[in-house]
Amino acid sequence: MSVTSAIYGLEGETLSPDEKAFFRDADPWGFILFARNIDRPKQVRALTDALRDCVGRDVPVFIDQEGGRVQRFKPPTWRKAPPAELFGKLYDREPELAIEAVKLNHQLLGAELIATGVDADCAPCMDIRVPGAHDVIGDRAFHKTPEPVRVLGQAALDGLLDQGVLGVIKHIPGHGRAGVDSHLELPVVDTDEETLAESDFAAFVGIEGALMAMTAHVIYAAIDPDDCATHSSEVITRIIRQHMGFDGLLMSDDLSMEALSGALQQRGERALAAGCDMLLHCNGKMDEMVAVAHAAVRMDGPAQARGDAALAARKSPSSFDPVDGVARLDALFAEAGLEPVS
């Protein structure tokens, strides 16, 4: 079935009549939840059920649940998950333990999400950490070099999928070098392409099972001095699709972020024209969603095939004991002489 190329947020903890009517008409590919939509597990489960009932399909429901600063399911109701940086520190001491720990941590995240009907996580963050860059990435990055990021990112995807949750690698082709926060203004990275290819871009190359990725609202001046990755056919075609070899579903980062300029409909049209498969809009403001809906198109061709492949990868969660998982996670850090993370 052909649906429209959009993922929308919503305003509150329940669907309003206006939202139900809009979502039925707009027929989006998926939805995304934020802290404003979340109270208790039963409420989230009822909301995800209502979203799927609204459009009459088993649509993916996304969330940003990385751990650390980016965690929409919050304590005390849910576990306080560690930031990615701690797994990088473990990797520097014991790489194999770090790989096991990242997979285990993401199994724990996935088990919490799937229990509420959330089956897609905008994680892992695969940006490298660059000294002197803005801290919008910071401890969300696994490491300052690409190989640990790639390896640990792979483990994160594996852990999520073990519990039936699809991962979204971000922010492709790399946000870690940005000097400003793209939520607030447009970053311009003037690093030469060779350096980018050996560092930032390398973290995204060769990841098995990466079925979805989210773009960076970042200008890479050596590649396209005029447009950020989300709006750059040069970055998407030559760097993301060809150099990196990524052939999964490519979604924009949030179209309402201040890094982008112009009307919402124009932002969406430019993203699709540049090569994005999917438009992401997060704040739940109805007038903005209507504008994005005017840009969204019925999915077909490669975009639909990529979306279908992602949804086909969803599976039932494996048997998993979260209590044992937390204990094992702490034991892995203790084995390497580090403080427990739970």
C-alpha positions as CSV (number, residue, x, y, z in Angstrom):
1,M,0.0,0.0,0.0
2,S,1.3,3.5,-0.9
3,V,1.3,5.9,2.0
4,T,2.7,9.4,2.3
5,S,6.4,10.2,2.9
6,A,6.0,11.7,6.4
7,I,6.5,11.0,10.1
8,Y,4.6,13.3,12.4
9,G,4.6,14.1,16.1
10,L,1.5,15.0,18.1
11,E,0.7,17.5,20.8
12,G,-0.2,15.6,24.0
13,E,-0.8,12.3,25.8
14,T,-3.9,11.4,23.8
15,L,-5.1,12.0,20.3
16,S,-7.3,15.0,19.8
17,P,-10.3,14.8,17.3
18,D,-8.5,17.2,15.0
19,E,-5.3,15.1,15.1
20,K,-7.3,12.0,14.3
21,A,-8.9,13.6,11.3
22,F,-5.6,15.0,10.0
23,F,-3.7,11.8,10.4
24,R,-6.5,9.8,8.6
25,D,-6.3,12.2,5.7
26,A,-2.5,12.7,5.7
27,D,-1.9,8.9,5.9
28,P,1.7,9.2,7.2
29,W,4.2,6.4,7.1
30,G,4.8,6.7,10.8
31,F,4.7,8.7,14.0
32,I,7.2,9.9,16.6
33,L,6.7,10.4,20.4
34,F,8.4,12.9,22.7
35,A,8.4,13.5,26.5
36,R,5.2,15.6,26.2
37,N,3.4,12.5,24.9
38,I,4.5,10.2,27.8
39,D,3.2,9.6,31.3
40,R,3.0,6.0,32.3
41,P,3.5,2.7,30.3
42,K,-0.2,1.9,30.0
43,Q,-0.9,5.4,28.7
44,V,1.9,5.1,26.1
45,R,0.5,1.7,25.0
46,A,-3.0,3.2,24.6
47,L,-1.6,6.0,22.6
48,T,0.5,3.8,20.2
49,D,-2.6,1.6,19.7
50,A,-4.7,4.7,19.0
51,L,-2.2,6.0,16.4
52,R,-2.3,2.7,14.6
53,D,-6.0,2.4,14.8
54,C,-6.3,6.0,13.4
55,V,-4.6,5.1,10.1
56,G,-5.7,1.5,10.0
57,R,-2.1,0.1,9.7
58,D,0.7,-1.3,11.8
59,V,2.7,1.9,11.3
60,P,6.1,2.3,12.9
61,V,6.1,4.5,16.0
62,F,9.5,6.2,16.7
63,I,11.1,7.8,19.7
64,D,14.5,9.3,20.6
65,Q,15.8,6.9,23.3
66,E,19.6,7.0,23.2
67,G,20.2,7.2,26.9
68,G,22.0,10.0,28.7
69,R,20.7,13.4,27.8
70,V,18.5,12.1,25.1
71,Q,15.9,9.9,26.8
72,R,12.2,10.4,26.4
73,F,11.2,7.5,28.7
74,K,12.6,8.9,32.0
75,P,13.3,7.7,35.5
76,P,11.8,6.7,37.9
77,T,9.3,5.0,35.7
78,W,12.0,3.8,33.3
79,R,15.6,2.9,33.7
80,K,18.2,5.7,33.5
81,A,20.3,4.5,30.6
82,P,24.0,5.7,30.3
83,P,25.3,8.0,27.6
84,A,27.2,6.5,24.7
85,E,30.4,8.0,25.9
86,L,30.7,5.5,28.7
87,F,30.7,2.6,26.3
88,G,33.5,4.3,24.4
89,K,35.6,4.4,27.6
90,L,34.9,0.7,28.1
91,Y,35.9,0.1,24.5
92,D,39.3,1.7,25.2
93,R,40.0,-0.8,27.9
94,E,38.2,-3.9,26.7
95,P,36.7,-3.8,23.2
96,E,34.9,-7.1,23.3
97,L,33.3,-6.2,26.7
98,A,32.1,-2.9,25.2
99,I,30.5,-4.6,22.2
100,E,28.6,-6.9,24.6
101,A,27.7,-4.0,26.9
102,V,26.3,-1.9,24.0
103,K,24.2,-4.7,22.7
104,L,22.9,-5.5,26.2
105,N,22.1,-1.8,26.9
106,H,20.1,-1.6,23.7
107,Q,18.3,-4.8,24.4
108,L,17.2,-3.2,27.7
109,L,16.1,-0.1,25.8
110,G,14.3,-2.1,23.2
111,A,12.5,-4.2,25.8
112,E,11.1,-1.0,27.4
113,L,10.1,0.5,24.1
114,I,8.4,-2.6,22.6
115,A,6.3,-3.1,25.7
116,T,4.6,0.2,25.0
117,G,4.1,-0.3,21.3
118,V,7.1,1.8,20.3
119,D,9.0,-0.2,17.7
120,A,11.6,2.2,16.2
121,D,14.3,4.1,18.0
122,C,16.2,7.1,16.6
123,A,19.4,5.6,17.8
124,P,22.3,5.0,17.7
125,C,24.0,8.4,17.3
126,M,27.0,7.6,15.1
127,D,28.6,11.0,15.0
128,I,32.2,11.1,16.2
129,R,33.1,13.4,19.1
130,V,35.3,16.2,17.9
131,P,37.3,18.4,20.4
132,G,36.2,22.0,20.3
133,A,32.9,21.3,18.5
134,H,29.5,22.3,20.0
135,D,28.3,20.0,22.7
136,V,25.0,19.2,21.1
137,I,26.6,15.8,20.3
138,G,29.2,15.6,23.1
139,D,28.7,12.5,25.3
140,R,26.1,11.2,22.9
141,A,29.0,10.0,20.7
142,F,30.6,6.7,21.4
143,H,34.1,7.8,20.5
144,K,36.3,10.4,18.9
145,T,37.5,7.9,16.2
146,P,35.3,6.2,13.6
147,E,36.1,2.5,14.1
148,P,34.8,2.2,17.7
149,V,31.7,4.3,16.6
150,R,31.0,1.9,13.7
151,V,31.5,-1.2,15.8
152,L,29.5,0.0,18.8
153,G,26.8,1.4,16.5
154,Q,26.4,-2.0,14.9
155,A,26.0,-3.6,18.4
156,A,23.4,-1.0,19.2
157,L,21.3,-1.9,16.1
158,D,21.7,-5.6,16.9
159,G,20.5,-5.1,20.5
160,L,17.4,-3.1,19.5
161,L,16.4,-5.5,16.8
162,D,16.7,-8.4,19.2
163,Q,13.8,-6.9,21.0
164,G,11.8,-6.1,17.9
165,V,12.8,-2.5,17.6
166,L,14.2,-0.9,14.5
167,G,17.2,1.5,14.8
168,V,17.9,4.7,12.9
169,I,21.5,5.7,12.5
170,K,22.1,9.4,12.8
171,H,23.1,12.1,11.9
172,I,24.4,11.0,8.5
173,P,26.9,11.9,7.1
174,G,28.1,13.2,10.6
175,H,27.1,16.0,13.0
176,G,30.0,15.7,15.5
177,R,32.2,18.4,13.9
178,A,29.4,21.1,13.9
179,G,30.3,24.3,15.8
180,V,26.7,25.2,16.5
181,D,23.5,23.4,17.5
182,S,21.4,22.7,14.4
183,H,18.3,23.0,16.5
184,L,19.0,26.7,16.8
185,E,21.2,27.7,13.7
186,L,22.8,26.2,10.6
187,P,26.2,24.7,11.2
188,V,28.9,25.1,8.5
189,V,31.8,22.6,8.5
190,D,34.7,23.8,6.4
191,T,36.9,20.7,6.9
192,D,38.3,19.2,3.7
193,E,36.6,16.2,2.1
194,E,39.6,13.9,2.6
195,T,39.6,14.5,6.4
196,L,35.8,14.0,6.5
197,A,36.0,10.8,4.6
198,E,38.7,9.4,7.0
199,S,36.8,10.4,10.2
200,D,33.2,11.6,10.3
201,F,32.0,9.7,7.2
202,A,34.0,6.5,8.0
203,A,31.8,5.8,11.0
204,F,28.8,5.2,8.8
205,V,30.5,2.9,6.3
206,G,29.9,-0.9,6.4
207,I,27.1,-1.2,9.0
208,E,25.1,-4.3,8.4
209,G,21.4,-4.1,8.9
210,A,21.3,-0.3,8.8
211,L,17.8,0.0,7.3
212,M,17.1,3.7,8.3
213,A,19.2,6.8,8.7
214,M,18.5,10.4,9.6
215,T,20.2,13.3,7.9
216,A,22.3,16.1,9.5
217,H,21.2,19.7,9.0
218,V,24.9,20.6,8.4
219,I,26.6,22.2,5.5
220,Y,29.8,20.5,4.4
221,A,31.4,23.4,2.5
222,A,34.0,21.2,0.7
223,I,31.2,19.2,-0.9
224,D,28.2,21.6,-1.2
225,P,28.9,25.1,0.1
226,D,25.2,26.2,-0.4
227,D,23.0,23.5,1.1
228,C,23.0,21.4,4.2
229,A,23.0,17.6,3.8
230,T,19.2,17.4,4.1
231,H,18.8,19.7,1.1
232,S,21.9,18.6,-0.9
233,S,21.6,16.1,-3.7
234,E,25.4,16.2,-3.9
235,V,25.8,15.0,-0.3
236,I,22.9,12.5,-0.5
237,T,23.8,11.0,-3.8
238,R,27.6,11.1,-3.9
239,I,28.5,10.8,-0.2
240,I,25.6,9.0,1.5
241,R,24.4,6.7,-1.3
242,Q,27.6,6.1,-3.2
243,H,30.6,6.7,-0.9
244,M,29.0,5.3,2.2
245,G,26.9,2.7,0.3
246,F,23.8,3.4,2.4
247,D,20.8,2.1,0.6
248,G,18.2,2.2,3.4
249,L,15.4,4.6,4.1
250,L,16.8,8.1,4.5
251,M,14.7,10.5,6.6
252,S,15.3,14.2,7.2
253,D,16.0,15.4,10.6
254,D,13.2,17.5,12.1
255,L,12.0,20.0,9.5
256,S,11.0,22.5,12.2
257,M,14.6,23.0,13.4
258,E,16.1,26.5,13.1
259,A,19.0,25.3,10.9
260,L,16.6,25.2,8.0
261,S,15.1,28.3,6.4
262,G,12.0,29.0,4.4
263,A,8.4,27.8,4.7
264,L,7.8,24.3,6.0
265,Q,6.3,23.1,2.7
266,Q,9.4,24.4,0.9
267,R,11.7,22.7,3.4
268,G,10.0,19.4,2.8
269,E,9.9,19.7,-1.0
270,R,13.7,20.5,-1.0
271,A,14.5,17.5,1.1
272,L,12.6,15.1,-1.1
273,A,14.1,16.7,-4.3
274,A,17.6,16.3,-2.8
275,G,17.0,12.6,-2.3
276,C,15.5,12.1,1.1
277,D,12.8,9.4,1.2
278,M,11.0,10.6,4.3
279,L,10.1,13.9,6.0
280,L,10.3,14.1,9.8
281,H,8.2,16.7,11.6
282,C,8.3,16.6,15.4
283,N,6.6,19.4,17.3
284,G,3.0,18.4,16.8
285,K,1.9,21.9,15.7
286,M,-1.1,21.4,13.4
287,D,-0.5,24.3,11.0
288,E,3.1,23.1,10.5
289,M,2.0,19.5,9.9
290,V,-0.5,20.7,7.3
291,A,2.3,22.5,5.5
292,V,4.5,19.4,5.6
293,A,1.6,17.4,4.3
294,H,1.5,19.6,1.2
295,A,5.2,18.6,0.5
296,A,4.9,14.9,1.3
297,V,4.3,12.6,-1.6
298,R,2.8,9.2,-2.1
299,M,5.7,6.7,-1.6
300,D,6.7,4.6,-4.6
301,G,9.7,3.2,-6.4
302,P,13.0,3.0,-4.4
303,A,11.6,5.0,-1.4
304,Q,8.7,2.6,-1.0
305,A,11.0,-0.4,-1.4
306,R,13.3,0.9,1.3
307,G,10.4,1.6,3.6
308,D,8.9,-1.9,3.0
309,A,12.3,-3.5,3.7
310,A,12.6,-1.7,7.0
311,L,9.1,-2.7,8.1
312,A,9.7,-6.3,7.0
313,A,12.7,-6.5,9.4
314,R,10.5,-6.0,12.4
315,K,10.2,-9.2,14.5
316,S,8.9,-10.5,17.8
317,P,11.3,-9.8,20.7
318,S,13.5,-12.6,21.9
319,S,13.3,-14.0,25.4
320,F,15.1,-11.5,27.7
321,D,15.3,-10.9,31.5
322,P,15.8,-7.1,32.1
323,V,16.9,-7.7,35.8
324,D,19.6,-10.1,34.7
325,G,20.5,-7.7,31.9
326,V,21.1,-4.8,34.2
327,A,23.2,-7.0,36.5
328,R,25.3,-8.3,33.6
329,L,25.8,-4.7,32.3
330,D,27.2,-3.6,35.6
331,A,29.4,-6.6,35.7
332,L,30.9,-5.8,32.4
333,F,32.0,-2.4,33.5
334,A,33.3,-3.8,36.8
335,E,35.3,-6.4,35.0
336,A,37.1,-3.5,33.2
337,G,37.6,-1.6,36.4
338,L,35.0,1.0,35.7
339,E,32.1,2.3,37.8
340,P,28.7,0.5,37.2
341,V,26.3,2.4,35.0
342,S,22.9,1.4,36.5
